[in-house]
Amino acid sequence: MARTKQMARKSTGGKPPRIPLREPTTVNINRIVMIHIQTRVAISRPPAVVKVKKPRYIPGTKALRQICKYQKPTGLLIRKLPFERLVREIAQVFKSDMRFQSHAMLALQEAAEAYLVGIFEDTNLCAVHAKRVTITAEDVQLARTIPGEYSAN
């Protein structure tokens, strides 16, 4: 006969089994004691905690989700205050008390982000051309030397 899987039955505790009315023999006493011990253990033992497994995604799914997440918004990627501090630090090399309008700061940030995104697009193309997924420093250097819309040359 083929074996079949059995569903685990949860014990509800309930009443312990009744003692027979006839005089117990040594075998019956041992059996009653064992049943009593088993029910006590079953009552005192906490119920087993069933852990729910997290769904396992195909490799690359999370990366694609992140790409979609960062491509959806049209706002800026770099935070405004850290970028502003960086611009002021660089500007202080040229002139000590330089002031910036808020629109000028936004224009600088837009241009910087557009340049960086262009560089990373070219860098990714270089990595794909080399049949790699991970970009390297050499890819960035090559992308910067390629003349194009975002090149600094």
NUDOPA-986401 format. One record per residue: residue number from 1; x, y, z of N, C-alpha, C, O in turn. Coordinates in nm, 3 decimals, padded with zeros to 5 digits, always signed. Last residue first. Layout:
SITE  martor       nX       nY       nZ      caX      caY      caZ       cX       cY       cZ       oX       oY       oZ
SITE     NUM        X        Y        Z        X        Y        Z        X        Y        Z        X        Y        Z
...
This chain:
SITE  martor       nX       nY       nZ      caX      caY      caZ       cX       cY       cZ       oX       oY       oZ
SITE     153  +03.532  +06.698  -02.286  +03.639  +06.739  -02.379  +03.591  +06.846  -02.474  +03.668  +06.892  -02.558
SITE     152  +03.331  +06.600  -02.138  +03.389  +06.724  -02.088  +03.497  +06.776  -02.182  +03.548  +06.886  -02.162
SITE     151  +03.030  +06.471  -02.288  +03.175  +06.467  -02.264  +03.227  +06.604  -02.222  +03.176  +06.708  -02.263
SITE     150  +02.766  +06.444  -02.348  +02.800  +06.478  -02.210  +02.950  +06.485  -02.185  +02.992  +06.503  -02.071
SITE     149  +02.757  +06.383  -02.620  +02.674  +06.492  -02.569  +02.720  +06.539  -02.431  +02.714  +06.658  -02.400
SITE     148  +03.097  +06.294  -02.695  +02.952  +06.280  -02.705  +02.883  +06.400  -02.646  +02.944  +06.506  -02.624
SITE     147  +03.387  +06.101  -02.711  +03.322  +06.230  -02.737  +03.172  +06.209  -02.756  +03.129  +06.116  -02.823
SITE     146  +03.514  +05.915  -02.448  +03.429  +05.906  -02.567  +03.366  +06.043  -02.591  +03.298  +06.096  -02.502
SITE     145  +03.631  +05.954  -02.204  +03.710  +05.990  -02.323  +03.627  +05.985  -02.451  +03.666  +06.044  -02.551
SITE     144  +03.443  +05.864  -02.024  +03.477  +06.007  -02.022  +03.557  +06.048  -02.145  +03.551  +06.164  -02.186
SITE     143  +03.442  +05.593  -02.078  +03.321  +05.670  -02.107  +03.351  +05.819  -02.108  +03.290  +05.894  -02.185
SITE     142  +03.695  +05.522  -01.979  +03.667  +05.510  -02.122  +03.545  +05.593  -02.161  +03.545  +05.658  -02.266
SITE     141  +03.652  +05.568  -01.706  +03.756  +05.643  -01.778  +03.732  +05.639  -01.928  +03.746  +05.740  -01.996
SITE     140  +03.448  +05.381  -01.659  +03.422  +05.524  -01.637  +03.524  +05.607  -01.713  +03.489  +05.706  -01.777
SITE     139  +03.585  +05.144  -01.711  +03.468  +05.179  -01.792  +03.437  +05.328  -01.780  +03.403  +05.393  -01.879
SITE     138  +03.773  +05.148  -01.508  +03.820  +05.159  -01.647  +03.705  +05.197  -01.740  +03.724  +05.271  -01.836
SITE     137  +03.615  +05.102  -01.287  +03.677  +05.234  -01.301  +03.726  +05.255  -01.444  +03.722  +05.367  -01.495
SITE     136  +03.325  +04.913  -01.402  +03.454  +04.929  -01.334  +03.505  +05.070  -01.355  +03.448  +05.148  -01.430
SITE     135  +03.005  +04.755  -01.362  +03.089  +04.861  -01.419  +03.216  +04.873  -01.336  +03.216  +04.848  -01.216
SITE     134  +02.892  +04.428  -01.422  +02.943  +04.524  -01.325  +03.029  +04.628  -01.395  +03.115  +04.595  -01.476
SITE     133  +02.850  +04.271  -01.640  +02.734  +04.336  -01.581  +02.779  +04.448  -01.489  +02.712  +04.550  -01.477
SITE     132  +03.016  +04.227  -01.957  +03.013  +04.228  -01.811  +02.886  +04.296  -01.765  +02.822  +04.369  -01.841
SITE     131  +03.098  +04.247  -02.224  +03.022  +04.129  -02.177  +03.030  +04.114  -02.026  +03.047  +04.004  -01.974
SITE     130  +03.188  +04.485  -02.307  +03.290  +04.392  -02.259  +03.228  +04.264  -02.204  +03.297  +04.182  -02.144
SITE     129  +02.945  +04.608  -02.350  +03.028  +04.575  -02.466  +03.136  +04.474  -02.430  +03.172  +04.389  -02.510
SITE     128  +02.869  +04.654  -02.088  +02.792  +04.559  -02.168  +02.872  +04.515  -02.290  +02.868  +04.398  -02.329
SITE     127  +03.057  +04.852  -02.022  +03.056  +04.725  -01.949  +02.981  +04.618  -02.027  +03.025  +04.503  -02.032
SITE     126  +02.983  +05.056  -02.200  +03.119  +04.999  -02.206  +03.123  +04.863  -02.136  +03.185  +04.769  -02.187
SITE     125  +02.725  +05.109  -02.109  +02.743  +05.058  -02.244  +02.881  +04.993  -02.261  +02.895  +04.890  -02.326
SITE     124  +02.788  +05.212  -01.858  +02.713  +05.086  -01.867  +02.727  +05.025  -02.005  +02.738  +04.903  -02.019
SITE     123  +02.911  +05.448  -01.938  +02.987  +05.349  -01.861  +02.918  +05.213  -01.869  +02.984  +05.110  -01.886
SITE     122  +02.699  +05.584  -02.055  +02.811  +05.543  -02.139  +02.895  +05.435  -02.070  +02.943  +05.343  -02.135
SITE     121  +02.548  +05.619  -01.818  +02.490  +05.548  -01.933  +02.601  +05.497  -02.024  +02.599  +05.381  -02.065
SITE     120  +02.723  +05.769  -01.662  +02.689  +05.633  -01.619  +02.622  +05.553  -01.731  +02.639  +05.431  -01.738
SITE     119  +02.727  +06.008  -01.810  +02.852  +05.931  -01.791  +02.819  +05.787  -01.752  +02.880  +05.693  -01.803
SITE     118  +02.457  +06.083  -01.781  +02.513  +06.055  -01.914  +02.640  +05.972  -01.905  +02.659  +05.877  -01.981
SITE     117  +02.449  +06.127  -01.507  +02.363  +06.023  -01.564  +02.415  +05.984  -01.703  +02.417  +05.866  -01.738
SITE     116  +02.629  +06.343  -01.486  +02.659  +06.215  -01.421  +02.576  +06.100  -01.480  +02.627  +05.990  -01.500
SITE     115  +02.492  +06.542  -01.633  +02.626  +06.499  -01.673  +02.657  +06.361  -01.615  +02.705  +06.273  -01.686
SITE     114  +02.260  +06.568  -01.480  +02.248  +06.528  -01.620  +02.382  +06.475  -01.671  +02.387  +06.376  -01.744
SITE     113  +02.372  +06.659  -01.239  +02.306  +06.529  -01.244  +02.291  +06.479  -01.387  +02.307  +06.360  -01.412
SITE     112  +02.471  +06.909  -01.321  +02.562  +06.808  -01.266  +02.499  +06.669  -01.273  +02.566  +06.572  -01.309
SITE     111  +02.235  +07.041  -01.400  +02.342  +07.016  -01.497  +02.436  +06.906  -01.449  +02.476  +06.819  -01.527
SITE     110  +02.095  +07.049  -01.156  +02.036  +06.983  -01.274  +02.145  +06.945  -01.374  +02.147  +06.834  -01.426
SITE     109  +02.274  +07.201  -01.003  +02.245  +07.063  -00.965  +02.185  +06.985  -01.082  +02.221  +06.870  -01.104
SITE     108  +02.269  +07.447  -01.135  +02.395  +07.374  -01.122  +02.369  +07.226  -01.092  +02.434  +07.138  -01.148
SITE     107  +01.998  +07.511  -01.097  +02.049  +07.493  -01.233  +02.181  +07.415  -01.231  +02.202  +07.326  -01.314
SITE     106  +01.990  +07.536  -00.818  +01.911  +07.432  -00.883  +01.961  +07.404  -01.025  +01.965  +07.289  -01.068
SITE     105  +02.161  +07.759  -00.790  +02.197  +07.631  -00.727  +02.121  +07.516  -00.793  +02.180  +07.411  -00.822
SITE     104  +02.008  +07.949  -00.921  +02.140  +07.914  -00.975  +02.186  +07.780  -00.918  +02.243  +07.698  -00.990
SITE     103  +01.791  +07.968  -00.754  +01.771  +07.915  -00.889  +01.903  +07.875  -00.953  +01.909  +07.779  -01.030
SITE     102  +01.907  +08.087  -00.531  +01.853  +07.951  -00.519  +01.832  +07.887  -00.656  +01.851  +07.766  -00.673
SITE     101  +02.223  +08.247  -00.591  +02.077  +08.249  -00.589  +02.027  +08.104  -00.583  +02.096  +08.012  -00.626
SITE     100  +02.512  +08.272  -00.387  +02.440  +08.203  -00.494  +02.291  +08.225  -00.478  +02.238  +08.222  -00.367
SITE      99  +02.823  +08.442  -00.325  +02.683  +08.416  -00.293  +02.614  +08.356  -00.414  +02.650  +08.384  -00.529
SITE      98  +03.149  +08.422  -00.188  +03.064  +08.414  -00.306  +02.922  +08.378  -00.262  +02.902  +08.294  -00.174
SITE      97  +03.393  +08.499  -00.037  +03.255  +08.531  +00.001  +03.163  +08.535  -00.122  +03.107  +08.640  -00.155
SITE      96  +03.634  +08.397  -00.165  +03.595  +08.359  -00.029  +03.448  +08.386  +00.003  +03.384  +08.301  +00.064
SITE      95  +03.687  +08.228  -00.469  +03.655  +08.354  -00.403  +03.593  +08.323  -00.268  +03.509  +08.233  -00.257
SITE      94  +03.800  +07.973  -00.522  +03.817  +08.084  -00.616  +03.791  +08.219  -00.551  +03.864  +08.315  -00.576
SITE      93  +03.739  +07.815  -00.307  +03.876  +07.810  -00.358  +03.902  +07.931  -00.448  +04.012  +07.985  -00.449
SITE      92  +03.471  +07.840  -00.276  +03.556  +07.913  -00.182  +03.702  +07.911  -00.224  +03.780  +07.997  -00.183
SITE      91  +03.357  +07.665  -00.454  +03.358  +07.807  -00.489  +03.451  +07.887  -00.398  +03.503  +07.990  -00.439
SITE      90  +03.375  +07.425  -00.312  +03.454  +07.442  -00.435  +03.466  +07.589  -00.471  +03.572  +07.633  -00.515
SITE      89  +03.195  +07.485  -00.105  +03.333  +07.447  -00.073  +03.424  +07.465  -00.195  +03.536  +07.514  -00.182
SITE      88  +02.959  +07.527  -00.247  +03.019  +07.639  -00.172  +03.164  +07.610  -00.136  +03.247  +07.700  -00.137
SITE      87  +02.919  +07.269  -00.348  +02.938  +07.382  -00.441  +03.004  +07.498  -00.369  +03.095  +07.561  -00.423
SITE      86  +02.882  +07.127  -00.108  +02.992  +07.093  -00.198  +03.022  +07.208  -00.293  +03.139  +07.241  -00.316
SITE      85  +02.649  +07.246  -00.009  +02.774  +07.255  +00.068  +02.895  +07.226  -00.020  +02.999  +07.292  -00.008
SITE      84  +02.470  +07.167  -00.212  +02.498  +07.309  -00.191  +02.628  +07.328  -00.112  +02.708  +07.415  -00.144
SITE      83  +02.466  +06.892  -00.172  +02.517  +06.945  -00.298  +02.554  +07.092  -00.283  +02.656  +07.137  -00.335
SITE      82  +02.351  +06.878  +00.086  +02.488  +06.830  +00.063  +02.548  +06.883  -00.066  +02.667  +06.915  -00.071
SITE      81  +02.094  +07.005  +00.017  +02.190  +07.065  +00.110  +02.332  +07.010  +00.095  +02.426  +07.088  +00.093
SITE      80  +01.964  +06.830  -00.177  +01.999  +06.970  -00.206  +02.107  +07.025  -00.114  +02.203  +07.086  -00.162
SITE      79  +02.065  +06.502  -00.283  +01.998  +06.591  -00.187  +02.052  +06.732  -00.203  +02.168  +06.753  -00.238
SITE      78  +02.031  +06.378  -00.611  +02.122  +06.419  -00.504  +02.046  +06.514  -00.412  +01.969  +06.598  -00.460
SITE      77  +01.815  +06.361  -00.785  +01.860  +06.241  -00.715  +01.949  +06.275  -00.597  +01.943  +06.208  -00.493
SITE      76  +01.518  +06.557  -00.843  +01.663  +06.543  -00.833  +01.700  +06.420  -00.751  +01.626  +06.379  -00.661
SITE      75  +01.227  +06.418  -01.018  +01.299  +06.511  -00.930  +01.449  +06.484  -00.930  +01.500  +06.400  -01.005
SITE      74  +01.082  +06.236  -01.147  +01.151  +06.333  -01.233  +01.231  +06.432  -01.149  +01.297  +06.521  -01.204
SITE      73  +01.064  +05.884  -01.081  +01.052  +06.025  -01.041  +01.133  +06.116  -01.133  +01.236  +06.077  -01.188
SITE      72  +01.135  +05.638  -01.235  +01.001  +05.697  -01.230  +01.002  +05.846  -01.193  +00.947  +05.926  -01.268
SITE      71  +01.391  +05.546  -01.202  +01.357  +05.607  -01.330  +01.222  +05.677  -01.327  +01.196  +05.767  -01.407
SITE      70  +01.405  +05.429  -00.953  +01.481  +05.552  -00.974  +01.451  +05.618  -01.108  +01.484  +05.735  -01.126
SITE      69  +01.234  +05.209  -00.988  +01.210  +05.304  -00.878  +01.280  +05.436  -00.904  +01.223  +05.543  -00.881
SITE      68  +01.353  +05.068  -01.195  +01.221  +05.129  -01.217  +01.193  +05.236  -01.112  +01.136  +05.341  -01.143
SITE      67  +01.583  +04.989  -01.055  +01.595  +05.071  -01.176  +01.463  +05.142  -01.203  +01.461  +05.262  -01.231
SITE      66  +01.471  +04.830  -00.855  +01.540  +04.953  -00.818  +01.554  +05.046  -00.938  +01.540  +05.167  -00.925
SITE      65  +01.374  +04.621  -01.012  +01.280  +04.700  -00.933  +01.342  +04.833  -00.892  +01.276  +04.937  -00.894
SITE      64  +01.612  +04.518  -01.109  +01.517  +04.578  -01.203  +01.415  +04.665  -01.131  +01.375  +04.770  -01.181
SITE      63  +01.716  +04.422  -00.867  +01.788  +04.526  -00.941  +01.694  +04.596  -01.039  +01.696  +04.718  -01.051
SITE      62  +01.531  +04.223  -00.806  +01.545  +04.337  -00.716  +01.615  +04.453  -00.787  +01.577  +04.569  -00.769
SITE      61  +01.577  +04.048  -01.017  +01.445  +04.109  -01.001  +01.453  +04.233  -00.915  +01.392  +04.335  -00.945
SITE      60  +01.822  +03.929  -01.007  +01.806  +04.043  -01.098  +01.673  +04.112  -01.083  +01.656  +04.224  -01.131
SITE      59  +01.718  +03.596  -00.952  +01.826  +03.696  -00.946  +01.808  +03.805  -01.051  +01.781  +03.776  -01.168
SITE      58  +01.378  +03.565  -00.852  +01.480  +03.531  -00.951  +01.590  +03.636  -00.941  +01.560  +03.754  -00.923
SITE      57  +01.302  +03.548  -00.501  +01.291  +03.609  -00.633  +01.403  +03.561  -00.724  +01.509  +03.521  -00.677
SITE      56  +01.121  +03.372  -00.274  +01.255  +03.381  -00.333  +01.240  +03.433  -00.475  +01.173  +03.372  -00.558
SITE      55  +00.926  +03.492  -00.003  +00.933  +03.446  -00.142  +01.072  +03.469  -00.201  +01.132  +03.574  -00.179
SITE      54  +01.005  +03.363  +00.320  +00.994  +03.477  +00.230  +00.999  +03.426  +00.087  +01.067  +03.328  +00.058
SITE      53  +00.809  +03.127  +00.500  +00.926  +03.155  +00.417  +00.900  +03.279  +00.333  +00.790  +03.300  +00.281
SITE      52  +00.701  +03.150  +00.825  +00.659  +03.165  +00.687  +00.782  +03.203  +00.605  +00.851  +03.299  +00.637
SITE      51  +00.733  +02.914  +01.080  +00.790  +03.031  +01.014  +00.746  +03.033  +00.869  +00.752  +02.932  +00.799
SITE      50  +00.535  +02.821  +01.341  +00.559  +02.794  +01.200  +00.612  +02.922  +01.136  +00.545  +03.025  +01.137
SITE      49  +00.606  +02.705  +01.655  +00.590  +02.826  +01.575  +00.626  +02.793  +01.431  +00.736  +02.744  +01.404
SITE      48  +00.425  +02.470  +01.844  +00.536  +02.495  +01.752  +00.506  +02.617  +01.667  +00.396  +02.632  +01.614
SITE      47  +00.306  +02.559  +02.169  +00.281  +02.514  +02.032  +00.397  +02.553  +01.941  +00.460  +02.657  +01.960
SITE      46  +00.489  +02.451  +02.461  +00.426  +02.556  +02.381  +00.405  +02.507  +02.237  +00.480  +02.421  +02.190
SITE      45  +00.402  +02.193  +02.684  +00.487  +02.233  +02.572  +00.418  +02.342  +02.491  +00.301  +02.328  +02.456
SITE      44  +00.205  +02.119  +02.863  +00.304  +02.217  +02.907  +00.391  +02.268  +02.793  +00.449  +02.376  +02.803
SITE      43  +00.051  +01.933  +02.721  -00.012  +02.055  +02.770  +00.093  +02.161  +02.801  +00.075  +02.278  +02.770
SITE      42  +00.235  +01.733  +02.665  +00.166  +01.798  +02.554  +00.103  +01.929  +02.598  +00.100  +02.025  +02.521
SITE      41  +00.303  +01.657  +02.923  +00.406  +01.715  +02.836  +00.341  +01.790  +02.722  +00.385  +01.899  +02.685
SITE      40  +00.055  +01.554  +03.005  +00.115  +01.667  +03.077  +00.219  +01.737  +02.990  +00.224  +01.860  +02.983
SITE      39  +00.025  +01.343  +02.828  -00.070  +01.454  +02.821  -00.016  +01.576  +02.894  -00.039  +01.689  +02.850
SITE      38  +00.243  +01.184  +02.910  +00.237  +01.235  +02.774  +00.140  +01.352  +02.763  +00.169  +01.450  +02.694
SITE      37  +00.169  +01.120  +03.173  +00.292  +01.198  +03.148  +00.287  +01.259  +03.009  +00.323  +01.376  +02.992
SITE      36  -00.064  +00.970  +03.123  -00.072  +01.091  +03.204  +00.050  +01.181  +03.178  +00.037  +01.302  +03.163
SITE      35  +00.045  +00.760  +02.980  -00.054  +00.847  +02.915  -00.063  +00.979  +02.990  -00.070  +01.086  +02.929
SITE      34  +00.208  +00.651  +03.181  +00.268  +00.700  +03.057  +00.173  +00.795  +02.985  +00.215  +00.899  +02.934
SITE      33  +00.014  +00.576  +03.370  +00.116  +00.674  +03.407  +00.178  +00.734  +03.282  +00.199  +00.855  +03.275
SITE      32  -00.125  +00.385  +03.221  -00.195  +00.505  +03.268  -00.095  +00.614  +03.303  -00.116  +00.731  +03.270
SITE      31  +00.076  +00.192  +03.187  +00.015  +00.255  +03.071  -00.054  +00.386  +03.110  -00.041  +00.487  +03.040
SITE      30  +00.125  +00.116  +03.450  +00.233  +00.176  +03.370  +00.176  +00.251  +03.250  +00.223  +00.359  +03.215
SITE      29  -00.128  +00.009  +03.505  -00.078  +00.123  +03.582  +00.032  +00.194  +03.504  +00.034  +00.317  +03.493
SITE      28  -00.141  -00.208  +03.329  -00.235  -00.098  +03.313  -00.187  +00.027  +03.388  -00.203  +00.138  +03.339
SITE      27  +00.064  -00.365  +03.437  +00.075  -00.319  +03.298  -00.017  -00.200  +03.277  +00.023  -00.102  +03.214
SITE      26  -00.034  -00.420  +03.692  +00.090  -00.341  +03.678  +00.106  -00.288  +03.537  +00.156  -00.177  +03.518
SITE      25  -00.390  -00.362  +03.682  -00.273  -00.448  +03.693  -00.150  -00.362  +03.675  -00.161  -00.243  +03.647
SITE      24  -00.664  -00.225  +03.857  -00.554  -00.209  +03.761  -00.442  -00.308  +03.789  -00.406  -00.334  +03.903
SITE      23  -00.982  -00.363  +03.867  -00.859  -00.341  +03.942  -00.743  -00.332  +03.845  -00.724  -00.420  +03.761
SITE      22  -01.215  -00.183  +03.660  -01.160  -00.305  +03.721  -01.028  -00.273  +03.790  -00.970  -00.166  +03.769
SITE      21  -01.258  +00.067  +03.542  -01.321  +00.036  +03.670  -01.262  -00.087  +03.738  -01.260  -00.095  +03.860
SITE      20  -00.985  +00.262  +03.400  -01.085  +00.155  +03.394  -01.137  +00.120  +03.534  -01.067  +00.141  +03.633
SITE      19  -00.976  +00.612  +03.396  -00.917  +00.491  +03.453  -01.023  +00.381  +03.446  -01.138  +00.405  +03.481
SITE      18  -00.992  +00.811  +03.097  -01.051  +00.759  +03.221  -00.981  +00.631  +03.265  -00.934  +00.552  +03.183
SITE      17  -00.741  +01.043  +02.981  -00.823  +00.923  +02.964  -00.871  +00.868  +03.099  -00.801  +00.877  +03.200
SITE      16  -00.793  +01.394  +03.057  -00.706  +01.275  +03.049  -00.793  +01.151  +03.037  -00.909  +01.153  +03.079
SITE      15  -00.967  +01.622  +02.840  -00.961  +01.543  +02.963  -00.859  +01.431  +02.947  -00.841  +01.378  +02.837
SITE      14  -00.786  +01.876  +02.651  -00.900  +01.795  +02.688  -00.880  +01.719  +02.818  -00.789  +01.747  +02.895
SITE      13  -00.574  +01.934  +02.428  -00.564  +01.918  +02.573  -00.672  +01.823  +02.620  -00.650  +01.702  +02.626
SITE      12  -00.601  +01.923  +02.162  -00.672  +02.030  +02.229  -00.659  +02.022  +02.380  -00.725  +02.097  +02.452
SITE      11  -00.345  +01.875  +01.927  -00.416  +01.825  +02.044  -00.479  +01.942  +02.118  -00.417  +02.047  +02.134
SITE      10  -00.370  +01.881  +01.582  -00.338  +01.961  +01.700  -00.417  +01.907  +01.818  -00.539  +01.893  +01.812
SITE       9  -00.227  +01.668  +01.352  -00.346  +01.700  +01.430  -00.303  +01.774  +01.555  -00.209  +01.733  +01.624
SITE       8  -00.100  +01.694  +01.030  -00.069  +01.700  +01.172  -00.194  +01.741  +01.247  -00.260  +01.839  +01.210
SITE       7  -00.199  +01.469  +00.778  -00.207  +01.604  +00.832  -00.176  +01.599  +00.981  -00.222  +01.508  +01.051
SITE       6  +00.020  +01.250  +00.611  -00.085  +01.269  +00.710  -00.082  +01.413  +00.757  +00.024  +01.472  +00.774
SITE       5  +00.075  +01.119  +00.287  +00.109  +01.217  +00.390  -00.010  +01.236  +00.483  -00.125  +01.237  +00.439
SITE       4  +00.092  +00.766  +00.231  +00.035  +00.898  +00.205  +00.072  +00.991  +00.318  +00.099  +00.948  +00.430
SITE       3  +00.233  +00.488  +00.070  +00.229  +00.576  +00.186  +00.170  +00.710  +00.145  +00.196  +00.760  +00.036
SITE       2  +00.053  +00.220  -00.081  +00.135  +00.340  -00.091  +00.121  +00.426  +00.033  +00.014  +00.435  +00.094
SITE       1  +00.085  -00.118  +00.000  +00.000  +00.000  +00.000  +00.089  +00.124  +00.000  +00.188  +00.130  +00.073
